[in-house]
Amino acid sequence: MKEQKVLTFDMAVAGAVAAMLKMGPGFVYNEGAKYTCAYVPTGHPGFKPTTWAGESMTSSNNPAAQLCGCIVGEILMHNDMMTPEIAGIYSGISALIGGSYVLVDSDETRTLLSAMQTEQDSGLTWGQAFLTALEDVRTRNINL
């Protein structure tokens, strides 16, 4: 049985930086916070069109989804952690990193990924989402 890779904080940061270099820190994945998120681009072989929260997940509903996956998906792809199971799911971030899909090394990594996803989904740029997530990690560490 293949051992599952663990996503570390440094790997998550490196993946986020790679995603921003690919698309630009001003890239907005979820313009107007009106689209659902896919972990892989709609052209990915593992992408499964479906309906989620009343919205059809097709290549035409979110123009950004044709170009790339959401920021967490891009991080997973950068770290060679994308699996067919992840590519085909539309569950929230807590199910992705809190269950058996992605193992993370720490609460800091979990906070970083959750905050980036939340901020991206609210319509922020990837650069803003990343900086906000880093601040969330820093604040939580101070308050521990």
N, CA, C and O atoms as a GROMACS GRO file, in nm:
protein
  576
    1MET      N    1   0.084  -0.118   0.000
    1MET     CA    2   0.000   0.000   0.000
    1MET      C    3   0.089   0.124   0.000
    1MET      O    4   0.183   0.134   0.079
    2LYS      N    5   0.058   0.219  -0.089
    2LYS     CA    6   0.137   0.340  -0.103
    2LYS      C    7   0.112   0.432   0.016
    2LYS      O    8  -0.002   0.455   0.056
    3GLU      N    9   0.221   0.482   0.073
    3GLU     CA   10   0.211   0.574   0.186
    3GLU      C   11   0.162   0.710   0.136
    3GLU      O   12   0.208   0.760   0.034
    4GLN      N   13   0.068   0.769   0.210
    4GLN     CA   14   0.012   0.898   0.171
    4GLN      C   15   0.107   1.010   0.208
    4GLN      O   16   0.159   1.014   0.320
    5LYS      N   17   0.129   1.099   0.114
    5LYS     CA   18   0.216   1.214   0.135
    5LYS      C   19   0.149   1.313   0.230
    5LYS      O   20   0.027   1.330   0.228
    6VAL      N   21   0.229   1.378   0.313
    6VAL     CA   22   0.179   1.478   0.408
    6VAL      C   23   0.215   1.616   0.355
    6VAL      O   24   0.330   1.642   0.319
    7LEU      N   25   0.117   1.706   0.352
    7LEU     CA   26   0.140   1.843   0.308
    7LEU      C   27   0.188   1.925   0.426
    7LEU      O   28   0.117   1.939   0.526
    8THR      N   29   0.307   1.980   0.415
    8THR     CA   30   0.363   2.062   0.522
    8THR      C   31   0.329   2.209   0.496
    8THR      O   32   0.284   2.246   0.387
    9PHE      N   33   0.351   2.291   0.596
    9PHE     CA   34   0.328   2.435   0.583
    9PHE      C   35   0.414   2.492   0.471
    9PHE      O   36   0.366   2.570   0.389
   10ASP      N   37   0.542   2.455   0.469
   10ASP     CA   38   0.633   2.506   0.366
   10ASP      C   39   0.589   2.464   0.226
   10ASP      O   40   0.600   2.542   0.131
   11MET      N   41   0.540   2.341   0.212
   11MET     CA   42   0.490   2.293   0.083
   11MET      C   43   0.367   2.372   0.040
   11MET      O   44   0.352   2.405  -0.077
   12ALA      N   45   0.279   2.402   0.136
   12ALA     CA   46   0.159   2.480   0.105
   12ALA      C   47   0.195   2.621   0.060
   12ALA      O   48   0.138   2.672  -0.036
   13VAL      N   49   0.290   2.683   0.130
   13VAL     CA   50   0.334   2.818   0.092
   13VAL      C   51   0.398   2.815  -0.047
   13VAL      O   52   0.368   2.900  -0.131
   14ALA      N   53   0.486   2.718  -0.070
   14ALA     CA   54   0.551   2.707  -0.201
   14ALA      C   55   0.448   2.686  -0.312
   14ALA      O   56   0.461   2.743  -0.421
   15GLY      N   57   0.346   2.606  -0.286
   15GLY     CA   58   0.242   2.583  -0.385
   15GLY      C   59   0.160   2.708  -0.411
   15GLY      O   60   0.122   2.734  -0.525
   16ALA      N   61   0.132   2.784  -0.307
   16ALA     CA   62   0.057   2.908  -0.323
   16ALA      C   63   0.138   3.010  -0.404
   16ALA      O   64   0.084   3.078  -0.491
   17VAL      N   65   0.267   3.020  -0.375
   17VAL     CA   66   0.353   3.110  -0.450
   17VAL      C   67   0.360   3.067  -0.597
   17VAL      O   68   0.354   3.151  -0.687
   18ALA      N   69   0.371   2.937  -0.621
   18ALA     CA   70   0.373   2.887  -0.759
   18ALA      C   71   0.243   2.920  -0.832
   18ALA      O   72   0.244   2.957  -0.949
   19ALA      N   73   0.130   2.907  -0.762
   19ALA     CA   74   0.000   2.939  -0.822
   19ALA      C   75  -0.007   3.087  -0.858
   19ALA      O   76  -0.058   3.124  -0.964
   20MET      N   77   0.044   3.172  -0.768
   20MET     CA   78   0.041   3.316  -0.795
   20MET      C   79   0.138   3.353  -0.907
   20MET      O   80   0.110   3.446  -0.983
   21LEU      N   81   0.250   3.282  -0.918
   21LEU     CA   82   0.341   3.307  -1.030
   21LEU      C   83   0.277   3.264  -1.161
   21LEU      O   84   0.297   3.328  -1.265
   22LYS      N   85   0.201   3.157  -1.157
   22LYS     CA   86   0.133   3.106  -1.277
   22LYS      C   87   0.023   3.201  -1.323
   22LYS      O   88   0.015   3.233  -1.442
   23MET      N   89  -0.063   3.245  -1.231
   23MET     CA   90  -0.182   3.321  -1.266
   23MET      C   91  -0.172   3.470  -1.232
   23MET      O   92  -0.250   3.551  -1.282
   24GLY      N   93  -0.076   3.505  -1.148
   24GLY     CA   94  -0.060   3.643  -1.103
   24GLY      C   95  -0.129   3.663  -0.968
   24GLY      O   96  -0.236   3.607  -0.945
   25PRO      N   97  -0.068   3.743  -0.878
   25PRO     CA   98  -0.128   3.765  -0.746
   25PRO      C   99  -0.261   3.839  -0.752
   25PRO      O  100  -0.339   3.834  -0.657
   26GLY      N  101  -0.287   3.909  -0.863
   26GLY     CA  102  -0.414   3.980  -0.878
   26GLY      C  103  -0.525   3.896  -0.938
   26GLY      O  104  -0.635   3.944  -0.961
   27PHE      N  105  -0.495   3.769  -0.964
   27PHE     CA  106  -0.594   3.679  -1.023
   27PHE      C  107  -0.710   3.657  -0.928
   27PHE      O  108  -0.691   3.633  -0.809
   28VAL      N  109  -0.832   3.665  -0.981
   28VAL     CA  110  -0.952   3.640  -0.903
   28VAL      C  111  -1.017   3.513  -0.959
   28VAL      O  112  -1.061   3.510  -1.074
   29TYR      N  113  -1.023   3.410  -0.877
   29TYR     CA  114  -1.083   3.284  -0.920
   29TYR      C  115  -1.235   3.289  -0.913
   29TYR      O  116  -1.304   3.230  -0.997
   30ASN      N  117  -1.287   3.358  -0.814
   30ASN     CA  118  -1.430   3.355  -0.788
   30ASN      C  119  -1.486   3.498  -0.790
   30ASN      O  120  -1.528   3.551  -0.687
   31GLU      N  121  -1.485   3.557  -0.906
   31GLU     CA  122  -1.527   3.697  -0.920
   31GLU      C  123  -1.669   3.718  -0.870
   31GLU      O  124  -1.762   3.649  -0.911
   32GLY      N  125  -1.683   3.814  -0.780
   32GLY     CA  126  -1.814   3.844  -0.724
   32GLY      C  127  -1.866   3.738  -0.629
   32GLY      O  128  -1.982   3.742  -0.589
   33ALA      N  129  -1.780   3.644  -0.591
   33ALA     CA  130  -1.818   3.536  -0.499
   33ALA      C  131  -1.945   3.465  -0.546
   33ALA      O  132  -2.032   3.431  -0.465
   34LYS      N  133  -1.955   3.444  -0.677
   34LYS     CA  134  -2.079   3.388  -0.730
   34LYS      C  135  -2.064   3.248  -0.787
   34LYS      O  136  -2.163   3.189  -0.830
   35TYR      N  137  -1.944   3.193  -0.790
   35TYR     CA  138  -1.923   3.061  -0.849
   35TYR      C  139  -1.886   2.959  -0.742
   35TYR      O  140  -1.838   2.994  -0.634
   36THR      N  141  -1.908   2.834  -0.775
   36THR     CA  142  -1.854   2.728  -0.692
   36THR      C  143  -1.711   2.702  -0.734
   36THR      O  144  -1.666   2.752  -0.837
   37CYS      N  145  -1.640   2.625  -0.656
   37CYS     CA  146  -1.498   2.603  -0.676
   37CYS      C  147  -1.473   2.458  -0.716
   37CYS      O  148  -1.538   2.367  -0.665
   38ALA      N  149  -1.380   2.438  -0.807
   38ALA     CA  150  -1.336   2.304  -0.841
   38ALA      C  151  -1.187   2.296  -0.809
   38ALA      O  152  -1.113   2.392  -0.830
   39TYR      N  153  -1.144   2.182  -0.756
   39TYR     CA  154  -1.003   2.169  -0.720
   39TYR      C  155  -0.913   2.156  -0.842
   39TYR      O  156  -0.792   2.180  -0.834
   40VAL      N  157  -0.970   2.117  -0.955
   40VAL     CA  158  -0.894   2.105  -1.079
   40VAL      C  159  -0.960   2.189  -1.187
   40VAL      O  160  -1.079   2.220  -1.177
   41PRO      N  161  -0.884   2.227  -1.291
   41PRO     CA  162  -0.947   2.300  -1.401
   41PRO      C  163  -1.052   2.212  -1.469
   41PRO      O  164  -1.044   2.090  -1.463
   42THR      N  165  -1.148   2.273  -1.532
   42THR     CA  166  -1.256   2.196  -1.594
   42THR      C  167  -1.206   2.105  -1.706
   42THR      O  168  -1.274   2.009  -1.741
   43GLY      N  169  -1.089   2.133  -1.763
   43GLY     CA  170  -1.032   2.048  -1.867
   43GLY      C  171  -0.952   1.929  -1.814
   43GLY      O  172  -0.908   1.845  -1.891
   44HIS      N  173  -0.934   1.922  -1.684
   44HIS     CA  174  -0.859   1.813  -1.621
   44HIS      C  175  -0.933   1.682  -1.643
   44HIS      O  176  -1.056   1.679  -1.633
   45PRO      N  177  -0.862   1.572  -1.671
   45PRO     CA  178  -0.932   1.445  -1.695
   45PRO      C  179  -1.015   1.397  -1.576
   45PRO      O  180  -1.109   1.319  -1.594
   46GLY      N  181  -0.982   1.441  -1.456
   46GLY     CA  182  -1.057   1.399  -1.339
   46GLY      C  183  -1.177   1.487  -1.307
   46GLY      O  184  -1.255   1.454  -1.218
   47PHE      N  185  -1.192   1.599  -1.379
   47PHE     CA  186  -1.305   1.689  -1.353
   47PHE      C  187  -1.435   1.618  -1.386
   47PHE      O  188  -1.450   1.561  -1.494
   48LYS      N  189  -1.529   1.624  -1.294
   48LYS     CA  190  -1.659   1.561  -1.314
   48LYS      C  191  -1.768   1.669  -1.307
   48LYS      O  192  -1.798   1.718  -1.198
   49PRO      N  193  -1.826   1.706  -1.422
   49PRO     CA  194  -1.936   1.802  -1.418
   49PRO      C  195  -2.048   1.750  -1.327
   49PRO      O  196  -2.084   1.633  -1.333
   50THR      N  197  -2.101   1.837  -1.246
   50THR     CA  198  -2.204   1.798  -1.152
   50THR      C  199  -2.285   1.920  -1.113
   50THR      O  200  -2.256   2.031  -1.159
   51THR      N  201  -2.382   1.902  -1.032
   51THR     CA  202  -2.456   2.014  -0.977
   51THR      C  203  -2.430   2.018  -0.827
   51THR      O  204  -2.441   1.916  -0.759
   52TRP      N  205  -2.394   2.135  -0.777
   52TRP     CA  206  -2.364   2.150  -0.635
   52TRP      C  207  -2.425   2.281  -0.589
   52TRP      O  208  -2.405   2.385  -0.651
   53ALA      N  209  -2.496   2.277  -0.484
   53ALA     CA  210  -2.561   2.397  -0.429
   53ALA      C  211  -2.647   2.467  -0.535
   53ALA      O  212  -2.655   2.590  -0.539
   54GLY      N  213  -2.711   2.386  -0.619
   54GLY     CA  214  -2.801   2.442  -0.719
   54GLY      C  215  -2.732   2.500  -0.840
   54GLY      O  216  -2.798   2.555  -0.928
   55GLU      N  217  -2.601   2.490  -0.846
   55GLU     CA  218  -2.527   2.548  -0.958
   55GLU      C  219  -2.460   2.438  -1.039
   55GLU      O  220  -2.396   2.349  -0.982
   56SER      N  221  -2.475   2.443  -1.168
   56SER     CA  222  -2.411   2.345  -1.254
   56SER      C  223  -2.262   2.375  -1.263
   56SER      O  224  -2.222   2.486  -1.296
   57MET      N  225  -2.181   2.276  -1.233
   57MET     CA  226  -2.035   2.292  -1.245
   57MET      C  227  -1.995   2.249  -1.386
   57MET      O  228  -1.961   2.133  -1.409
   58THR      N  229  -1.999   2.342  -1.479
   58THR     CA  230  -1.957   2.313  -1.616
   58THR      C  231  -1.847   2.410  -1.653
   58THR      O  232  -1.819   2.504  -1.580
   59SER      N  233  -1.785   2.387  -1.766
   59SER     CA  234  -1.676   2.473  -1.808
   59SER      C  235  -1.722   2.616  -1.836
   59SER      O  236  -1.639   2.707  -1.841
   60SER      N  237  -1.852   2.636  -1.853
   60SER     CA  238  -1.899   2.770  -1.888
   60SER      C  239  -1.942   2.854  -1.769
   60SER      O  240  -1.957   2.975  -1.783
   61ASN      N  241  -1.962   2.793  -1.651
   61ASN     CA  242  -2.018   2.875  -1.542
   61ASN      C  243  -1.914   2.961  -1.472
   61ASN      O  244  -1.948   3.068  -1.423
   62ASN      N  245  -1.789   2.918  -1.465
   62ASN     CA  246  -1.684   2.998  -1.404
   62ASN      C  247  -1.569   3.008  -1.502
   62ASN      O  248  -1.494   2.912  -1.518
   63PRO      N  249  -1.552   3.122  -1.568
   63PRO     CA  250  -1.446   3.134  -1.667
   63PRO      C  251  -1.308   3.101  -1.611
   63PRO      O  252  -1.225   3.044  -1.682
   64ALA      N  253  -1.282   3.136  -1.486
   64ALA     CA  254  -1.151   3.108  -1.426
   64ALA      C  255  -1.125   2.959  -1.412
   64ALA      O  256  -1.011   2.914  -1.421
   65ALA      N  257  -1.231   2.881  -1.392
   65ALA     CA  258  -1.215   2.736  -1.373
   65ALA      C  259  -1.168   2.668  -1.501
   65ALA      O  260  -1.122   2.554  -1.496
   66GLN      N  261  -1.177   2.735  -1.613
   66GLN     CA  262  -1.124   2.679  -1.736
   66GLN      C  263  -0.971   2.691  -1.739
   66GLN      O  264  -0.904   2.616  -1.810
   67LEU      N  265  -0.917   2.786  -1.663
   67LEU     CA  266  -0.774   2.814  -1.664
   67LEU      C  267  -0.696   2.737  -1.560
   67LEU      O  268  -0.582   2.698  -1.583
   68CYS      N  269  -0.758   2.714  -1.444
   68CYS     CA  270  -0.686   2.654  -1.334
   68CYS      C  271  -0.784   2.600  -1.232
   68CYS      O  272  -0.904   2.626  -1.240
   69GLY      N  273  -0.732   2.524  -1.137
   69GLY     CA  274  -0.813   2.483  -1.024
   69GLY      C  275  -0.816   2.596  -0.923
   69GLY      O  276  -0.751   2.699  -0.941
   70CYS      N  277  -0.892   2.577  -0.816
   70CYS     CA  278  -0.890   2.677  -0.710
   70CYS      C  279  -0.751   2.678  -0.647
   70CYS      O  280  -0.667   2.594  -0.679
   71ILE      N  281  -0.726   2.772  -0.559
   71ILE     CA  282  -0.590   2.786  -0.506
   71ILE      C  283  -0.543   2.662  -0.431
   71ILE      O  284  -0.427   2.625  -0.442
   72VAL      N  285  -0.631   2.597  -0.356
   72VAL     CA  286  -0.592   2.476  -0.285
   72VAL      C  287  -0.564   2.364  -0.385
   72VAL      O  288  -0.470   2.287  -0.367
   73GLY      N  289  -0.644   2.354  -0.488
   73GLY     CA  290  -0.618   2.254  -0.592
   73GLY      C  291  -0.485   2.277  -0.660
   73GLY      O  292  -0.411   2.182  -0.687
   74GLU      N  293  -0.454   2.403  -0.687
   74GLU     CA  294  -0.325   2.436  -0.748
   74GLU      C  295  -0.209   2.399  -0.655
   74GLU      O  296  -0.105   2.351  -0.701
   75ILE      N  297  -0.227   2.420  -0.526
   75ILE     CA  298  -0.124   2.382  -0.428
   75ILE      C  299  -0.103   2.231  -0.430
   75ILE      O  300   0.010   2.184  -0.429
   76LEU      N  301  -0.212   2.156  -0.433
   76LEU     CA  302  -0.202   2.010  -0.437
   76LEU      C  303  -0.135   1.963  -0.566
   76LEU      O  304  -0.052   1.872  -0.563
   77MET      N  305  -0.172   2.024  -0.678
   77MET     CA  306  -0.108   1.985  -0.805
   77MET      C  307   0.040   2.018  -0.804
   77MET      O  308   0.122   1.938  -0.851
   78HIS      N  309   0.077   2.134  -0.751
   78HIS     CA  310   0.218   2.173  -0.743
   78HIS      C  311   0.299   2.072  -0.663
   78HIS      O  312   0.414   2.044  -0.695
   79ASN      N  313   0.238   2.017  -0.559
   79ASN     CA  314   0.308   1.922  -0.471
   79ASN      C  315   0.282   1.776  -0.509
   79ASN      O  316   0.309   1.686  -0.430
   80ASP      N  317   0.231   1.754  -0.629
   80ASP     CA  318   0.204   1.619  -0.681
   80ASP      C  319   0.117   1.538  -0.586
   80ASP      O  320   0.142   1.420  -0.560
   81MET      N  321   0.013   1.603  -0.534
   81MET     CA  322  -0.077   1.537  -0.439
   81MET      C  323  -0.220   1.527  -0.492
   81MET      O  324  -0.309   1.483  -0.420
   82MET      N  325  -0.242   1.568  -0.617
   82MET     CA  326  -0.376   1.558  -0.674
   82MET      C  327  -0.404   1.412  -0.706
   82MET      O  328  -0.323   1.344  -0.769
   83THR      N  329  -0.518   1.364  -0.662
   83THR     CA  330  -0.560   1.227  -0.690
   83THR      C  331  -0.691   1.231  -0.768
   83THR      O  332  -0.759   1.334  -0.770
   84PRO      N  333  -0.728   1.120  -0.832
   84PRO     CA  334  -0.858   1.117  -0.900
   84PRO      C  335  -0.975   1.144  -0.804
   84PRO      O  336  -1.075   1.203  -0.844
   85GLU      N  337  -0.962   1.100  -0.681
   85GLU     CA  338  -1.068   1.124  -0.582
   85GLU      C  339  -1.084   1.272  -0.552
   85GLU      O  340  -1.196   1.323  -0.547
   86ILE      N  341  -0.972   1.342  -0.533
   86ILE     CA  342  -0.978   1.485  -0.505
   86ILE      C  343  -1.029   1.561  -0.627
   86ILE      O  344  -1.110   1.653  -0.614
   87ALA      N  345  -0.982   1.522  -0.745
   87ALA     CA  346  -1.023   1.590  -0.868
   87ALA      C  347  -1.174   1.586  -0.889
   87ALA      O  348  -1.230   1.676  -0.951
   88GLY      N  349  -1.238   1.483  -0.837
   88GLY     CA  350  -1.380   1.468  -0.861
   88GLY      C  351  -1.472   1.508  -0.748
   88GLY      O  352  -1.592   1.486  -0.756
   89ILE      N  353  -1.416   1.567  -0.641
   89ILE     CA  354  -1.503   1.602  -0.528
   89ILE      C  355  -1.534   1.751  -0.527
   89ILE      O  356  -1.460   1.832  -0.583
   90TYR      N  357  -1.644   1.785  -0.463
   90TYR     CA  358  -1.684   1.924  -0.448
   90TYR      C  359  -1.720   1.954  -0.304
   90TYR      O  360  -1.796   2.047  -0.275
   91SER      N  361  -1.665   1.875  -0.213
   91SER     CA  362  -1.693   1.902  -0.072
   91SER      C  363  -1.610   2.021  -0.026
   91SER      O  364  -1.516   2.062  -0.094
   92GLY      N  365  -1.647   2.075   0.087
   92GLY     CA  366  -1.576   2.191   0.140
   92GLY      C  367  -1.436   2.158   0.183
   92GLY      O  368  -1.396   2.041   0.190
   93ILE      N  369  -1.361   2.262   0.212
   93ILE     CA  370  -1.221   2.248   0.249
   93ILE      C  371  -1.203   2.166   0.375
   93ILE      O  372  -1.105   2.092   0.386
   94SER      N  373  -1.295   2.176   0.470
   94SER     CA  374  -1.278   2.100   0.594
   94SER      C  375  -1.284   1.950   0.569
   94SER      O  376  -1.214   1.873   0.634
   95ALA      N  377  -1.367   1.907   0.475
   95ALA     CA  378  -1.372   1.765   0.440
   95ALA      C  379  -1.245   1.723   0.367
   95ALA      O  380  -1.198   1.610   0.383
   96LEU      N  381  -1.191   1.812   0.287
   96LEU     CA  382  -1.071   1.780   0.210
   96LEU      C  383  -0.951   1.760   0.301
   96LEU      O  384  -0.879   1.661   0.287
   97ILE      N  385  -0.929   1.853   0.394
   97ILE     CA  386  -0.810   1.846   0.479
   97ILE      C  387  -0.837   1.787   0.616
   97ILE      O  388  -0.743   1.768   0.694
   98GLY      N  389  -0.962   1.758   0.647
   98GLY     CA  390  -0.995   1.702   0.777
   98GLY      C  391  -1.022   1.554   0.772
   98GLY      O  392  -1.040   1.489   0.875
   99GLY      N  393  -1.027   1.500   0.652
   99GLY     CA  394  -1.058   1.359   0.635
   99GLY      C  395  -0.940   1.282   0.579
   99GLY      O  396  -0.825   1.306   0.617
  100SER      N  397  -0.969   1.192   0.490
  100SER     CA  398  -0.864   1.104   0.438
  100SER      C  399  -0.809   1.150   0.303
  100SER      O  400  -0.722   1.083   0.248
  101TYR      N  401  -0.857   1.262   0.250
  101TYR     CA  402  -0.809   1.306   0.119
  101TYR      C  403  -0.668   1.364   0.124
  101TYR      O  404  -0.581   1.323   0.047
  102VAL      N  405  -0.646   1.460   0.215
  102VAL     CA  406  -0.516   1.528   0.225
  102VAL      C  407  -0.474   1.529   0.371
  102VAL      O  408  -0.548   1.576   0.458
  103LEU      N  409  -0.356   1.478   0.397
  103LEU     CA  410  -0.299   1.484   0.531
  103LEU      C  411  -0.214   1.609   0.542
  103LEU      O  412  -0.133   1.637   0.453
  104VAL      N  413  -0.232   1.684   0.649
  104VAL     CA  414  -0.150   1.803   0.673
  104VAL      C  415  -0.070   1.782   0.801
  104VAL      O  416  -0.108   1.703   0.888
  105ASP      N  417   0.041   1.853   0.810
  105ASP     CA  418   0.133   1.831   0.921
  105ASP      C  419   0.099   1.907   1.048
  105ASP      O  420   0.149   1.873   1.156
  106SER      N  421   0.012   2.010   1.038
  106SER     CA  422  -0.009   2.094   1.156
  106SER      C  423  -0.137   2.175   1.145
  106SER      O  424  -0.198   2.184   1.039
  107ASP      N  425  -0.176   2.232   1.257
  107ASP     CA  426  -0.290   2.324   1.258
  107ASP      C  427  -0.260   2.448   1.174
  107ASP      O  428  -0.350   2.507   1.115
  108GLU      N  429  -0.132   2.489   1.170
  108GLU     CA  430  -0.094   2.606   1.091
  108GLU      C  431  -0.121   2.581   0.943
  108GLU      O  432  -0.171   2.669   0.873
  109THR      N  433  -0.087   2.463   0.896
  109THR     CA  434  -0.110   2.429   0.755
  109THR      C  435  -0.260   2.423   0.728
  109THR      O  436  -0.307   2.473   0.625
  110ARG      N  437  -0.334   2.363   0.818
  110ARG     CA  438  -0.480   2.354   0.804
  110ARG      C  439  -0.542   2.495   0.800
  110ARG      O  440  -0.630   2.522   0.719
  111THR      N  441  -0.496   2.583   0.888
  111THR     CA  442  -0.546   2.720   0.892
  111THR      C  443  -0.512   2.794   0.763
  111THR      O  444  -0.597   2.863   0.706
  112LEU      N  445  -0.390   2.779   0.716
  112LEU     CA  446  -0.348   2.846   0.593
  112LEU      C  447  -0.437   2.804   0.476
  112LEU      O  448  -0.487   2.890   0.403
  113LEU      N  449  -0.456   2.675   0.458
  113LEU     CA  450  -0.538   2.626   0.346
  113LEU      C  451  -0.683   2.669   0.360
  113LEU      O  452  -0.744   2.714   0.263
  114SER      N  453  -0.738   2.655   0.479
  114SER     CA  454  -0.878   2.692   0.501
  114SER      C  455  -0.900   2.841   0.476
  114SER      O  456  -0.997   2.880   0.411
  115ALA      N  457  -0.811   2.923   0.528
  115ALA     CA  458  -0.827   3.067   0.512
  115ALA      C  459  -0.810   3.109   0.367
  115ALA      O  460  -0.886   3.193   0.318
  116MET      N  461  -0.711   3.053   0.297
  116MET     CA  462  -0.693   3.087   0.156
  116MET      C  463  -0.818   3.050   0.075
  116MET      O  464  -0.864   3.129  -0.008
  117GLN      N  465  -0.871   2.931   0.100
  117GLN     CA  466  -0.990   2.887   0.028
  117GLN      C  467  -1.108   2.979   0.058
  117GLN      O  468  -1.180   3.021  -0.033
  118THR      N  469  -1.129   3.010   0.185
  118THR     CA  470  -1.240   3.095   0.225
  118THR      C  471  -1.230   3.233   0.161
  118THR      O  472  -1.328   3.284   0.107
  119GLU      N  473  -1.111   3.292   0.166
  119GLU     CA  474  -1.091   3.426   0.110
  119GLU      C  475  -1.104   3.425  -0.041
  119GLU      O  476  -1.163   3.517  -0.099
  120GLN      N  477  -1.050   3.322  -0.107
  120GLN     CA  478  -1.066   3.310  -0.252
  120GLN      C  479  -1.214   3.300  -0.287
  120GLN      O  480  -1.262   3.366  -0.380
  121ASP      N  481  -1.286   3.218  -0.213
  121ASP     CA  482  -1.428   3.197  -0.242
  121ASP      C  483  -1.512   3.323  -0.217
  121ASP      O  484  -1.620   3.337  -0.273
  122SER      N  485  -1.460   3.414  -0.134
  122SER     CA  486  -1.533   3.538  -0.108
  122SER      C  487  -1.507   3.643  -0.217
  122SER      O  488  -1.564   3.752  -0.214
  123GLY      N  489  -1.420   3.609  -0.312
  123GLY     CA  490  -1.396   3.698  -0.425
  123GLY      C  491  -1.265   3.775  -0.420
  123GLY      O  492  -1.239   3.857  -0.508
  124LEU      N  493  -1.182   3.750  -0.318
  124LEU     CA  494  -1.053   3.819  -0.311
  124LEU      C  495  -0.956   3.766  -0.416
  124LEU      O  496  -0.972   3.655  -0.468
  125THR      N  497  -0.854   3.847  -0.447
  125THR     CA  498  -0.747   3.800  -0.535
  125THR      C  499  -0.667   3.693  -0.462
  125THR      O  500  -0.674   3.681  -0.340
  126TRP      N  501  -0.593   3.615  -0.538
  126TRP     CA  502  -0.509   3.513  -0.474
  126TRP      C  503  -0.404   3.577  -0.384
  126TRP      O  504  -0.372   3.522  -0.279
  127GLY      N  505  -0.348   3.691  -0.424
  127GLY     CA  506  -0.251   3.759  -0.340
  127GLY      C  507  -0.312   3.803  -0.207
  127GLY      O  508  -0.253   3.784  -0.101
  128GLN      N  509  -0.432   3.861  -0.214
  128GLN     CA  510  -0.501   3.902  -0.091
  128GLN      C  511  -0.537   3.781  -0.005
  128GLN      O  512  -0.522   3.784   0.118
  129ALA      N  513  -0.584   3.676  -0.067
  129ALA     CA  514  -0.622   3.554   0.006
  129ALA      C  515  -0.500   3.496   0.078
  129ALA      O  516  -0.510   3.452   0.193
  130PHE      N  517  -0.386   3.495   0.010
  130PHE     CA  518  -0.263   3.441   0.068
  130PHE      C  519  -0.218   3.525   0.187
  130PHE      O  520  -0.186   3.470   0.293
  131LEU      N  521  -0.215   3.656   0.171
  131LEU     CA  522  -0.171   3.743   0.280
  131LEU      C  523  -0.266   3.737   0.400
  131LEU      O  524  -0.222   3.736   0.514
  132THR      N  525  -0.395   3.732   0.373
  132THR     CA  526  -0.493   3.719   0.481
  132THR      C  527  -0.476   3.587   0.554
  132THR      O  528  -0.485   3.581   0.676
  133ALA      N  529  -0.451   3.481   0.479
  133ALA     CA  530  -0.431   3.350   0.540
  133ALA      C  531  -0.305   3.347   0.626
  133ALA      O  532  -0.306   3.291   0.736
  134LEU      N  533  -0.197   3.407   0.579
  134LEU     CA  534  -0.075   3.414   0.659
  134LEU      C  535  -0.099   3.491   0.789
  134LEU      O  536  -0.049   3.453   0.895
  135GLU      N  537  -0.176   3.598   0.781
  135GLU     CA  538  -0.209   3.676   0.901
  135GLU      C  539  -0.294   3.593   0.997
  135GLU      O  540  -0.275   3.601   1.118
  136ASP      N  541  -0.387   3.514   0.943
  136ASP     CA  542  -0.467   3.425   1.028
  136ASP      C  543  -0.379   3.326   1.102
  136ASP      O  544  -0.399   3.301   1.221
  137VAL      N  545  -0.281   3.269   1.032
  137VAL     CA  546  -0.188   3.174   1.095
  137VAL      C  547  -0.110   3.244   1.205
  137VAL      O  548  -0.097   3.192   1.316
  138ARG      N  549  -0.056   3.363   1.173
  138ARG     CA  550   0.023   3.438   1.272
  138ARG      C  551  -0.062   3.471   1.395
  138ARG      O  552  -0.016   3.454   1.508
  139THR      N  553  -0.183   3.518   1.374
  139THR     CA  554  -0.271   3.555   1.485
  139THR      C  555  -0.306   3.435   1.570
  139THR      O  556  -0.305   3.445   1.693
  140ARG      N  557  -0.336   3.323   1.509
  140ARG     CA  558  -0.369   3.203   1.586
  140ARG      C  559  -0.250   3.153   1.665
  140ARG      O  560  -0.266   3.103   1.776
  141ASN      N  561  -0.130   3.166   1.609
  141ASN     CA  562  -0.011   3.122   1.683
  141ASN      C  563   0.014   3.210   1.805
  141ASN      O  564   0.058   3.160   1.908
  142ILE      N  565  -0.012   3.339   1.793
  142ILE     CA  566   0.007   3.431   1.906
  142ILE      C  567  -0.091   3.398   2.017
  142ILE      O  568  -0.058   3.406   2.135
  143ASN      N  569  -0.212   3.360   1.979
  143ASN     CA  570  -0.318   3.336   2.077
  143ASN      C  571  -0.320   3.195   2.135
  143ASN      O  572  -0.406   3.162   2.216
  144LEU      N  573  -0.226   3.112   2.095
  144LEU     CA  574  -0.223   2.975   2.148
  144LEU      C  575  -0.177   2.972   2.292
  144LEU      O  576  -0.168   2.865   2.352
   0.00000   0.00000   0.00000
